[in-house]
Amino acid sequence: GRKGMLGQTLDSEEGGGKKRREAKKAEKFAQQQSMAASVDPAAAKRKDGWLAVGNVNTDFKEKNIKLLELANGQFLALRWEETGQVFVVPCASTAYQYPMIDGELFFGPTGPAIRVPLDGTEYDLTTGAVITWCPGGGNPVKAMLGALKKAADPVPLKSYPTAVEADGTVVCTFTRTNAAGEGFANRSVTDAQ
């Protein structure tokens, strides 16, 4: 350790900081494992092209946004609490590839939507359409990011067909994306095909 009162203070802060970082890392790991842990490995890959990615009864108890780490990339499963609908979208925004795990869920002009914390971009969760593209304002960072993307064409977010089975299993297919106005409406897998 360091000598003197200042050294002891610094040493204890570093030790406490390390413990907090380790606890935060363990908590993050537990949250990330939540979706994977609820899926029966034998049922995860289905023959009909749909992949079991979680369960609404167990995976959304603490937060309505869960990270899905799959072989084909990182995605988010988002549950709209008022209706129980679940949406699956890529983890990163299209404007700055910023992770949306801490995005704000809100009711947009046509239904459930998410706002990216970094730049304020808003996406419709049903179709992935851009509601607001890098609006700027609010703080200097958002203003700068908005100015940088002002001339850029908005890039929609992919939204994948998702269904919730009777037992609460969330299934998704990554072979196609939702078209404008399509959505999923918690239908059965056979209806969704």
N, C-alpha and C positions, 0 to 999 in steps of 0.2 A: 504494500500500500504506500500511499504518499504520506509525507510527514506534515504535522501541524493540523490545525483545525480545518483550514481550507481543503487540505488533502483528504482528511477524513470525510468531509462533506462530499467532495467530488467522488471519492471511492464509494460511499454509500449510495449516491445518486446513480452512479453507473451500475452498481449491483441491482438496485431497485428497477432501473430502466431495463436491464437485461431480463429480470424476472417478468416485468410487464410485457416485454416483447415476446418472450417465450409463451406466456399465457395467451397473448393475442394470437400467436401463431397456432397454438393448440386449438383455440376456439375456431379459427378460420378453417383448420383442417377438419374439425368435427362438422362444421357447417357444410363443407364441400363433400364430405362423405355421406351426408344425410340422404341425398337423392340416390346415390349408388347403393347404399346399404339397404334401402327399402325394396330393391328390385331383386326378384328371384333370378339368379343367373341362368337357370334353365329356361325361364320364360322371357328373358330379356330380348333375345333375338327370335322374332316370330317368323314363321314361314310366309306370312301374307304381306311382307314388306313393311310392317309396322314394328317399331322398336319400343319396348317398355322402358320408360325413362324415369319413373317415380310413382308415387302414390299420394293422392290428395289428402288422405286421412292421416298421414304421418309426416309428410315432408314440408308442410307449410305452417307448422305450429308457431314458429317464432318470427318468420319473415315471409312475405309474399313473393319474394324473388329468390330463386335458388340457382346456383351454378351447376351446370351439367358438363362434366369433362368426359367427352366421348372420343372414340377413335377418329372421328372425322372433324374434331375441333371442339372449341368451347362454346356452349350455348347457355341461354337462360331459360328456365321454366318460370313463368310468371302467373300467379293466381289472382284473378279479379275477385276480391272477397265478396262483393255484393251478389254475384251470380254463381260463383264457384267455377267459372270458366278458367281454363289454363291455356296459356300461349307459349310457344317455343320460338325463340328468335336467337340470332347470333349474340354472343356476349358483348362484342364491341360495336360502337356506333359507326356509322358510315362516314361521318364528317372527319373525325380525328382518330378513329380506332380506339376510342376511350371506353374502358369497361363500364357497363351499365348496371353492375351488380347493386350499386347504391342509387340507382335511378329513382325518380319520383313517379309513382303510378297515379294517374288522374283520369277523369272522364273527359275525353276530347270531343270534338264536334260530331263524330260518328260512333263513339264507343270508347272502350278502354284504350289508354295510351300511356306512353312513358316519356319522361323528360330526362335528357342526359345532363348530369350535374356539371360537367365541364363547360359546355358551350350553349346549353339551353335548347338544343335541337329536340323536337318532339316528333314521335312516330306513333301512328295508329297501330295497335298491336294485332288487330284482325288481318290487315292487309300489308302492313309494313310501310304504307304510304307516309311521306313526310308531311307533317302538319305545319311545322315551323322549322326553317333551316337556319341555324346559327344566327339567332336574332341579335346578338351583341347586347350591350348595355348591362346594367346591374352592377358590374364591377369592371375594373380595368382589364382583367384577363378575358372575360366574355366579350368586352368591346373589341379587343385586339383580334380575338378568334373570329368574331363576326365580320370584322373588316377584311380579314384574310380570305374568307369564304364568300364574300359578297357577290363576286362575279361567277362563282362556281355553280354549276347545276346541282340541285338537290339529288342525292342518291338514296333511293328507298332502302329500307331494312328488309331482309328476307324474313318472312313469317311462314312457318311450316304447319301443314295440316296436323292437328292434334285432336285427340278424343280422350274422354274419360270413361273407362269401363264401369260396369255396375259395382265392382268391388273396390273402386277408387283408383285402379291402376291407370296411370297417364301413359298413353301411347302416342307415338309421333312417327311420321314418315319423312325422310329427308330426300326422297326421290323427286319431289316437286315442291313448289312454294304456293302459298295462297294467292289467288288472283284478286283483283279489286272487287270488293263486294262479296267475296266467297266466305271467309271466316271458317268457323268450325262448329260452333253452337253446342258443344258437349254431346254430340251424336255418337251412336255406337260405331265401332270400327267398320262394320259391314255397310252402314249408311254412308260413311265418310269416303269409301273407295270410289 
